[in-house]
């Protein structure tokens, strides 16, 4: 029989959950149940609960305690074997067994010798249901033999040669820990050149003159006996030779070219290579045909030692160490084979069965070589154990069929190979028990109407009983959808009503009997708030009330609680709580908020809330409010060692009532002139009993407070000096944080002067390593706030306490805090770094967290270093700064934003603690996919003709992929700036220019130009340009940087106004020639210039500089020769951001954008404020410059 506990539809109460736990425990072993009477009645085979380790090394100076604890019903008896034979403890006066236990105590401290008790011990726990056995416990006393005396000759060695100082410690049990020090007990410094090997020898790759000394001392520490022994000092004398010969590396250890090593699964693999050479060789490790496991590999002793933790069979292989310097290299191959002691795949588990049931015990283990499985029954090999017809052994499985009560026994599975063994006990307990109901008889359940009711019927029996429920003592069996029957016996009524009240009967039955139990259910009316508090607006200093009237079940006692802003009401006399209301007197602005009425009964709770808004009271102009005057006449009475009574007379309150008095004190002994807050009392109180501290010279002053503010302080009281005493308190904020890997810095906040309670303040600082059975180490220091403990292990927890003391004694015992010794850099890099590229600019990086024990400090997070290696579109490399992202805490992933598309990146991950960063993981390479390109770097439009334009462009600055084409779109613009139909042309990506033909003459076009990758089109640049009207003598517009327009050209030779103008000019010239001819003939002097100025032809007036109609050029320009065919530059680079500017921007001044010969003036060089007069049709206007060119 195997009891099963399953929930059906809904969870049960806490009491039923505890019962579930108990019954589930019975499946594997009868642990202590909730019902002690049931435990007393149920039988249980023995189970070993505690035993000593298999290989038990004991201190030969102390008593030997071999543990063996077991449980069972009836309580088991214990016996022991030693070296395979019965161990009769009654015949050895030095050996005793603890009462009610199987633990042996061998008395060594009272004359016994530990060596006499060496051997293999095994404990057996037995009762009427079977016998359980312990592991074979091998007892060996620890040994720390003395060093054999020897005469050591000095070592004379040439500078640059190698040297090995042999330690050869005595063989101890367990082996000692070796270290080298000098005669001042200082550890000898080690480096890549000088280091200690795994065998304890001290290796010099090459000796230097500073290595000369006479006190190289090898020490052996035997931990079990807490003893340290030392070898005779070794002398080394280095003599110099010039020049010093450099040598290529030679391995000092191991010797030869190959060696082998066998290690067991789960152990730590240590491989060592130490080389001689000058310069000092550097050691590197590789695994042939594979990689070193990233998260389990560590390098120690300046990379001379390779350490792999938790090795498995996959770590077998050839490991090569390579020693290299500038002259050459040497290497050694170590062939590693990983074997495995047995380890569990499936250990056997206890069985609890009913008579006639079936079951199996399974014992599966693995190892290298594969372990042998053998079975025992009650400690006897199953082949010679008493027969059981219900039992059949099939290799690693025992099958039970139709068991009977006599089939109860304890079975042992032993899995062994040449490297060790595993032993597991598992019992088969066959129980035949009539039903028992564990729920209390006549238990009363109370619920609120319309809520679920859960009625318990906890039971036990073997075979498993069936459960039925009835309402009333003789009612019919409960069935239907209004009930839920849980497998643990609980009856659930999902929606209990008033008529559900009554007695319910639970019946449990199996083939061995029947039992029943009654419980009672009462359904109560719910609690309701029939009058809820309402929203209130009240003037300052007014009074307000909130109502909360309730209705509840008459058998339940309600309690009413009021809250303000979901917190307790202020401790203020103005708040009055009545039976069904809350009243606030003299309302202030602080009373503004939400008030909640909560009604609780033993079964339910309801609440309601309302908001109070406080507004300003109408002003009273006649009254002037001010701060109160300071109190006066301070008096001290009733002086005691730890208290005194202070009284005073209040000053004038100045029309605003005094709300409270603040009392301050001065310590004239420790901090004269500094006033501290002591306490405060209501404004109606003028005396106060003050608590005092020892060894303080007190003075007091009082400050009055009203709604306007604080008064000036009163005059100080008389001084009162209290007596000295022990400190009442210890320092606060005690912390232990190491500043170096081998220290612990203990800090605390020192006590203030008045806290010292007396002269001679000091601190007792105590510490011990946590979870290690060490005594406290204590020192007493002066009145400081820091103490440094040196020589600690790296980042281990310490228990710390700091106790104050003075000349009169100690403060109370302080509480302990946990600190840590200093952190060191993390040892390993995160492993299994993976990168998932999300899009062209974003990637997600994952990594495995490093083992916390390798962090060697407080884990602060992980740093991801990433950098761009190259752009895949340009294939060019350039130096890029590494970017760093920090992810706090124990995160194992992060996002990398802002990546460049179509690029190759590298990244690595490092763990960070308080000391710094650990080693970097191997660089991970990833590539971003293509993105859309940036806009082309430039667009130039040149060589306008009647029906064509030449376009030149530059490739995008950031292609972000492989360009597949350019997209050119253009459309005409008419005189009203309306856009015509859009034409699109796709251009191959390898082109950088094109001639656009078949355009309309004298027409403005707008161009849109962008590049395209396989992902899509990038941003575009725009440009405008104009085709010309004819080829001859027309000034071509400039398409320059930032200006995208060219004026429309017109053939003025056929214009009527131009012909008229030319006739007028010819007539004027003819008149002038006639006048000059006449004057010359007459020989007189006639002021032609003045006359012309006075009677100038109106058509010539616009030629003057100051005229606003054609004021495009100056007098100086009038006298410059007009070069034939001069025109504006036709190729200008147009940038994207300037492509939408209009031509009027060229007119920033008369000198803006001029060609050297001035030919640009006539077209574009107007003053900007006059451009509106020219209008958008300026290209159609007559051009005086064109006219002059035609005339000339």
Secondary structure as the mmCIF struct_conf table of DSSP 4:
data_model
#
loop_
_struct_conf.conf_type_id
_struct_conf.id
_struct_conf.beg_label_comp_id
_struct_conf.beg_label_asym_id
_struct_conf.beg_label_seq_id
_struct_conf.end_label_comp_id
_struct_conf.end_label_asym_id
_struct_conf.end_label_seq_id
BEND BEND1 UNK A 9 UNK A 10
HELX_RH_AL_P HELX_RH_AL_P1 UNK A 14 UNK A 28
BEND BEND2 UNK A 34 UNK A 34
HELX_RH_AL_P HELX_RH_AL_P2 UNK A 36 UNK A 41
BEND BEND3 UNK A 42 UNK A 42
STRN STRN1 UNK A 44 UNK A 51
BEND BEND4 UNK A 54 UNK A 54
STRN STRN2 UNK A 55 UNK A 58
TURN_TY1_P TURN_TY1_P1 UNK A 60 UNK A 61
BEND BEND5 UNK A 62 UNK A 62
STRN STRN3 UNK A 64 UNK A 66
STRN STRN4 UNK A 68 UNK A 73
BEND BEND6 UNK A 74 UNK A 74
HELX_LH_PP_P HELX_LH_PP_P1 UNK A 75 UNK A 76
STRN STRN5 UNK A 77 UNK A 82
TURN_TY1_P TURN_TY1_P2 UNK A 83 UNK A 84
STRN STRN6 UNK A 85 UNK A 86
HELX_RH_3T_P HELX_RH_3T_P1 UNK A 89 UNK A 91
TURN_TY1_P TURN_TY1_P3 UNK A 93 UNK A 94
STRN STRN7 UNK A 95 UNK A 97
TURN_TY1_P TURN_TY1_P4 UNK A 99 UNK A 100
BEND BEND7 UNK A 101 UNK A 101
STRN STRN8 UNK A 104 UNK A 106
TURN_TY1_P TURN_TY1_P5 UNK A 108 UNK A 111
HELX_RH_3T_P HELX_RH_3T_P2 UNK A 114 UNK A 117
STRN STRN9 UNK A 119 UNK A 127
TURN_TY1_P TURN_TY1_P6 UNK A 128 UNK A 129
STRN STRN10 UNK A 130 UNK A 133
STRN STRN11 UNK A 137 UNK A 141
STRN STRN12 UNK A 143 UNK A 143
HELX_LH_PP_P HELX_LH_PP_P2 UNK A 145 UNK A 149
STRN STRN13 UNK A 155 UNK A 158
TURN_TY1_P TURN_TY1_P7 UNK A 159 UNK A 160
STRN STRN14 UNK A 163 UNK A 165
HELX_LH_PP_P HELX_LH_PP_P3 UNK A 169 UNK A 171
STRN STRN15 UNK A 173 UNK A 173
BEND BEND8 UNK A 174 UNK A 174
HELX_LH_PP_P HELX_LH_PP_P4 UNK A 175 UNK A 176
STRN STRN16 UNK A 177 UNK A 181
TURN_TY1_P TURN_TY1_P8 UNK A 183 UNK A 184
BEND BEND9 UNK A 185 UNK A 185
STRN STRN17 UNK A 187 UNK A 187
HELX_LH_PP_P HELX_LH_PP_P5 UNK A 188 UNK A 189
BEND BEND10 UNK A 192 UNK A 193
STRN STRN18 UNK A 194 UNK A 196
TURN_TY1_P TURN_TY1_P9 UNK A 198 UNK A 199
BEND BEND11 UNK A 200 UNK A 200
STRN STRN19 UNK A 202 UNK A 204
BEND BEND12 UNK A 205 UNK A 206
HELX_RH_3T_P HELX_RH_3T_P3 UNK A 209 UNK A 211
STRN STRN20 UNK A 213 UNK A 222
TURN_TY1_P TURN_TY1_P10 UNK A 223 UNK A 226
STRN STRN21 UNK A 227 UNK A 230
HELX_LH_PP_P HELX_LH_PP_P6 UNK A 231 UNK A 233
STRN STRN22 UNK A 234 UNK A 239
BEND BEND13 UNK A 242 UNK A 243
HELX_LH_PP_P HELX_LH_PP_P7 UNK A 244 UNK A 246
STRN STRN23 UNK A 247 UNK A 253
BEND BEND14 UNK A 254 UNK A 254
BEND BEND15 UNK A 256 UNK A 257
STRN STRN24 UNK A 258 UNK A 264
TURN_TY1_P TURN_TY1_P11 UNK A 265 UNK A 266
BEND BEND16 UNK A 267 UNK A 267
STRN STRN25 UNK A 269 UNK A 272
STRN STRN26 UNK A 274 UNK A 278
BEND BEND17 UNK A 279 UNK A 279
HELX_LH_PP_P HELX_LH_PP_P8 UNK A 280 UNK A 281
STRN STRN27 UNK A 282 UNK A 287
TURN_TY1_P TURN_TY1_P12 UNK A 288 UNK A 289
STRN STRN28 UNK A 290 UNK A 290
TURN_TY1_P TURN_TY1_P13 UNK A 294 UNK A 296
STRN STRN29 UNK A 297 UNK A 300
TURN_TY1_P TURN_TY1_P14 UNK A 301 UNK A 304
STRN STRN30 UNK A 305 UNK A 308
BEND BEND18 UNK A 310 UNK A 310
HELX_RH_3T_P HELX_RH_3T_P4 UNK A 313 UNK A 315
STRN STRN31 UNK A 317 UNK A 325
TURN_TY1_P TURN_TY1_P15 UNK A 326 UNK A 327
STRN STRN32 UNK A 328 UNK A 346
STRN STRN33 UNK A 351 UNK A 354
TURN_TY1_P TURN_TY1_P16 UNK A 355 UNK A 356
STRN STRN34 UNK A 359 UNK A 362
STRN STRN35 UNK A 364 UNK A 368
BEND BEND19 UNK A 369 UNK A 369
HELX_LH_PP_P HELX_LH_PP_P9 UNK A 370 UNK A 371
STRN STRN36 UNK A 372 UNK A 377
TURN_TY1_P TURN_TY1_P17 UNK A 378 UNK A 379
STRN STRN37 UNK A 380 UNK A 381
TURN_TY1_P TURN_TY1_P18 UNK A 382 UNK A 384
BEND BEND20 UNK A 385 UNK A 385
HELX_LH_PP_P HELX_LH_PP_P10 UNK A 386 UNK A 387
TURN_TY1_P TURN_TY1_P19 UNK A 389 UNK A 390
STRN STRN38 UNK A 391 UNK A 394
TURN_TY1_P TURN_TY1_P20 UNK A 395 UNK A 396
STRN STRN39 UNK A 397 UNK A 400
BEND BEND21 UNK A 402 UNK A 402
HELX_RH_3T_P HELX_RH_3T_P5 UNK A 405 UNK A 407
STRN STRN40 UNK A 409 UNK A 417
TURN_TY1_P TURN_TY1_P21 UNK A 418 UNK A 419
STRN STRN41 UNK A 420 UNK A 431
STRN STRN42 UNK A 433 UNK A 437
BEND BEND22 UNK A 439 UNK A 439
HELX_LH_PP_P HELX_LH_PP_P11 UNK A 440 UNK A 440
TURN_TY1_P TURN_TY1_P22 UNK A 441 UNK A 442
STRN STRN43 UNK A 443 UNK A 448
TURN_TY1_P TURN_TY1_P23 UNK A 449 UNK A 450
BEND BEND23 UNK A 451 UNK A 451
STRN STRN44 UNK A 453 UNK A 455
STRN STRN45 UNK A 459 UNK A 462
BEND BEND24 UNK A 463 UNK A 463
HELX_LH_PP_P HELX_LH_PP_P12 UNK A 464 UNK A 465
STRN STRN46 UNK A 466 UNK A 471
BEND BEND25 UNK A 472 UNK A 474
HELX_LH_PP_P HELX_LH_PP_P13 UNK A 476 UNK A 476
STRN STRN47 UNK A 477 UNK A 477
HELX_LH_PP_P HELX_LH_PP_P14 UNK A 478 UNK A 478
BEND BEND26 UNK A 480 UNK A 480
TURN_TY1_P TURN_TY1_P24 UNK A 481 UNK A 482
STRN STRN48 UNK A 484 UNK A 485
TURN_TY1_P TURN_TY1_P25 UNK A 487 UNK A 488
BEND BEND27 UNK A 489 UNK A 489
STRN STRN49 UNK A 491 UNK A 493
BEND BEND28 UNK A 494 UNK A 495
HELX_RH_3T_P HELX_RH_3T_P6 UNK A 498 UNK A 500
STRN STRN50 UNK A 502 UNK A 510
TURN_TY1_P TURN_TY1_P26 UNK A 511 UNK A 512
STRN STRN51 UNK A 513 UNK A 524
HELX_LH_PP_P HELX_LH_PP_P15 UNK A 525 UNK A 527
STRN STRN52 UNK A 528 UNK A 531
STRN STRN53 UNK A 536 UNK A 539
TURN_TY1_P TURN_TY1_P27 UNK A 540 UNK A 541
STRN STRN54 UNK A 544 UNK A 547
STRN STRN55 UNK A 549 UNK A 551
TURN_TY1_P TURN_TY1_P28 UNK A 554 UNK A 555
BEND BEND29 UNK A 556 UNK A 556
STRN STRN56 UNK A 559 UNK A 564
TURN_TY1_P TURN_TY1_P29 UNK A 565 UNK A 566
STRN STRN57 UNK A 567 UNK A 568
HELX_LH_PP_P HELX_LH_PP_P16 UNK A 569 UNK A 570
BEND BEND30 UNK A 571 UNK A 571
TURN_TY1_P TURN_TY1_P30 UNK A 573 UNK A 574
STRN STRN58 UNK A 575 UNK A 577
BEND BEND31 UNK A 579 UNK A 580
STRN STRN59 UNK A 581 UNK A 584
BEND BEND32 UNK A 586 UNK A 586
HELX_RH_3T_P HELX_RH_3T_P7 UNK A 589 UNK A 591
STRN STRN60 UNK A 593 UNK A 600
BEND BEND33 UNK A 602 UNK A 603
STRN STRN61 UNK A 605 UNK A 615
HELX_LH_PP_P HELX_LH_PP_P17 UNK A 616 UNK A 619
TURN_TY1_P TURN_TY1_P31 UNK A 621 UNK A 622
HELX_LH_PP_P HELX_LH_PP_P18 UNK A 627 UNK A 631
STRN STRN62 UNK A 632 UNK A 637
BEND BEND34 UNK A 638 UNK A 638
BEND BEND35 UNK A 641 UNK A 642
STRN STRN63 UNK A 643 UNK A 649
TURN_TY1_P TURN_TY1_P32 UNK A 654 UNK A 655
BEND BEND36 UNK A 656 UNK A 656
STRN STRN64 UNK A 660 UNK A 667
TURN_TY1_P TURN_TY1_P33 UNK A 668 UNK A 670
STRN STRN65 UNK A 671 UNK A 682
TURN_TY1_P TURN_TY1_P34 UNK A 683 UNK A 684
STRN STRN66 UNK A 687 UNK A 691
BEND BEND37 UNK A 694 UNK A 695
STRN STRN67 UNK A 697 UNK A 705
BEND BEND38 UNK A 707 UNK A 708
STRN STRN68 UNK A 710 UNK A 710
HELX_LH_PP_P HELX_LH_PP_P19 UNK A 711 UNK A 716
STRN STRN69 UNK A 720 UNK A 721
HELX_LH_PP_P HELX_LH_PP_P20 UNK A 722 UNK A 724
BEND BEND39 UNK A 728 UNK A 729
STRN STRN70 UNK A 732 UNK A 737
BEND BEND40 UNK A 739 UNK A 740
TURN_TY1_P TURN_TY1_P35 UNK A 741 UNK A 742
STRN STRN71 UNK A 743 UNK A 749
HELX_LH_PP_P HELX_LH_PP_P21 UNK A 750 UNK A 752
HELX_RH_3T_P HELX_RH_3T_P8 UNK A 753 UNK A 756
BEND BEND41 UNK A 758 UNK A 760
STRN STRN72 UNK A 762 UNK A 769
TURN_TY1_P TURN_TY1_P36 UNK A 770 UNK A 771
BEND BEND42 UNK A 772 UNK A 772
STRN STRN73 UNK A 777 UNK A 781
BEND BEND43 UNK A 783 UNK A 783
BEND BEND44 UNK A 785 UNK A 785
STRN STRN74 UNK A 786 UNK A 790
BEND BEND45 UNK A 791 UNK A 791
HELX_LH_PP_P HELX_LH_PP_P22 UNK A 792 UNK A 793
TURN_TY1_P TURN_TY1_P37 UNK A 794 UNK A 795
STRN STRN75 UNK A 797 UNK A 806
TURN_TY1_P TURN_TY1_P38 UNK A 807 UNK A 808
STRN STRN76 UNK A 809 UNK A 810
HELX_LH_PP_P HELX_LH_PP_P23 UNK A 811 UNK A 811
BEND BEND46 UNK A 812 UNK A 812
HELX_LH_PP_P HELX_LH_PP_P24 UNK A 813 UNK A 816
STRN STRN77 UNK A 817 UNK A 820
BEND BEND47 UNK A 827 UNK A 828
STRN STRN78 UNK A 831 UNK A 839
TURN_TY1_P TURN_TY1_P39 UNK A 840 UNK A 841
STRN STRN79 UNK A 842 UNK A 848
HELX_LH_PP_P HELX_LH_PP_P25 UNK A 849 UNK A 851
HELX_RH_AL_P HELX_RH_AL_P3 UNK A 852 UNK A 855
BEND BEND48 UNK A 857 UNK A 857
STRN STRN80 UNK A 859 UNK A 871
TURN_TY1_P TURN_TY1_P40 UNK A 872 UNK A 874
HELX_LH_PP_P HELX_LH_PP_P26 UNK A 881 UNK A 882
STRN STRN81 UNK A 883 UNK A 888
BEND BEND49 UNK A 889 UNK A 890
STRN STRN82 UNK A 893 UNK A 896
BEND BEND50 UNK A 898 UNK A 898
HELX_LH_PP_P HELX_LH_PP_P27 UNK A 899 UNK A 900
BEND BEND51 UNK A 901 UNK A 902
STRN STRN83 UNK A 903 UNK A 913
BEND BEND52 UNK A 914 UNK A 915
STRN STRN84 UNK A 917 UNK A 917
HELX_LH_PP_P HELX_LH_PP_P28 UNK A 919 UNK A 923
STRN STRN85 UNK A 924 UNK A 927
STRN STRN86 UNK A 936 UNK A 942
BEND BEND53 UNK A 946 UNK A 947
STRN STRN87 UNK A 949 UNK A 956
BEND BEND54 UNK A 957 UNK A 957
BEND BEND55 UNK A 961 UNK A 961
STRN STRN88 UNK A 965 UNK A 973
TURN_TY1_P TURN_TY1_P41 UNK A 975 UNK A 976
STRN STRN89 UNK A 979 UNK A 979
STRN STRN90 UNK A 983 UNK A 988
TURN_TY1_P TURN_TY1_P42 UNK A 989 UNK A 990
STRN STRN91 UNK A 993 UNK A 996
BEND BEND56 UNK A 998 UNK A 998
HELX_LH_PP_P HELX_LH_PP_P29 UNK A 999 UNK A 1000
TURN_TY1_P TURN_TY1_P43 UNK A 1001 UNK A 1002
STRN STRN92 UNK A 1004 UNK A 1012
BEND BEND57 UNK A 1014 UNK A 1015
STRN STRN93 UNK A 1017 UNK A 1017
STRN STRN94 UNK A 1021 UNK A 1026
BEND BEND58 UNK A 1029 UNK A 1029
BEND BEND59 UNK A 1031 UNK A 1033
HELX_LH_PP_P HELX_LH_PP_P30 UNK A 1034 UNK A 1038
TURN_TY1_P TURN_TY1_P44 UNK A 1041 UNK A 1042
HELX_LH_PP_P HELX_LH_PP_P31 UNK A 1047 UNK A 1049
HELX_RH_3T_P HELX_RH_3T_P9 UNK A 1052 UNK A 1054
HELX_RH_AL_P HELX_RH_AL_P4 UNK A 1056 UNK A 1082
TURN_TY1_P TURN_TY1_P45 UNK A 1083 UNK A 1083
HELX_RH_AL_P HELX_RH_AL_P5 UNK A 1088 UNK A 1094
TURN_TY1_P TURN_TY1_P46 UNK A 1095 UNK A 1095
HELX_RH_AL_P HELX_RH_AL_P6 UNK A 1098 UNK A 1101
TURN_TY1_P TURN_TY1_P47 UNK A 1102 UNK A 1103
BEND BEND60 UNK A 1104 UNK A 1104
TURN_TY1_P TURN_TY1_P48 UNK A 1105 UNK A 1106
BEND BEND61 UNK A 1108 UNK A 1110
BEND BEND62 UNK A 1113 UNK A 1113
HELX_RH_AL_P HELX_RH_AL_P7 UNK A 1115 UNK A 1118
TURN_TY1_P TURN_TY1_P49 UNK A 1119 UNK A 1119
BEND BEND63 UNK A 1120 UNK A 1120
TURN_TY1_P TURN_TY1_P50 UNK A 1124 UNK A 1125
BEND BEND64 UNK A 1130 UNK A 1130
STRN STRN95 UNK A 1133 UNK A 1134
HELX_RH_3T_P HELX_RH_3T_P10 UNK A 1136 UNK A 1138
TURN_TY1_P TURN_TY1_P51 UNK A 1139 UNK A 1140
HELX_RH_3T_P HELX_RH_3T_P11 UNK A 1143 UNK A 1146
BEND BEND65 UNK A 1148 UNK A 1149
TURN_TY1_P TURN_TY1_P52 UNK A 1150 UNK A 1153
TURN_TY1_P TURN_TY1_P53 UNK A 1156 UNK A 1157
BEND BEND66 UNK A 1158 UNK A 1158
TURN_TY1_P TURN_TY1_P54 UNK A 1159 UNK A 1160
HELX_RH_AL_P HELX_RH_AL_P8 UNK A 1161 UNK A 1164
HELX_RH_3T_P HELX_RH_3T_P12 UNK A 1168 UNK A 1170
HELX_RH_AL_P HELX_RH_AL_P9 UNK A 1171 UNK A 1174
TURN_TY1_P TURN_TY1_P55 UNK A 1176 UNK A 1177
HELX_RH_3T_P HELX_RH_3T_P13 UNK A 1178 UNK A 1180
BEND BEND67 UNK A 1181 UNK A 1181
HELX_RH_AL_P HELX_RH_AL_P10 UNK A 1184 UNK A 1191
#
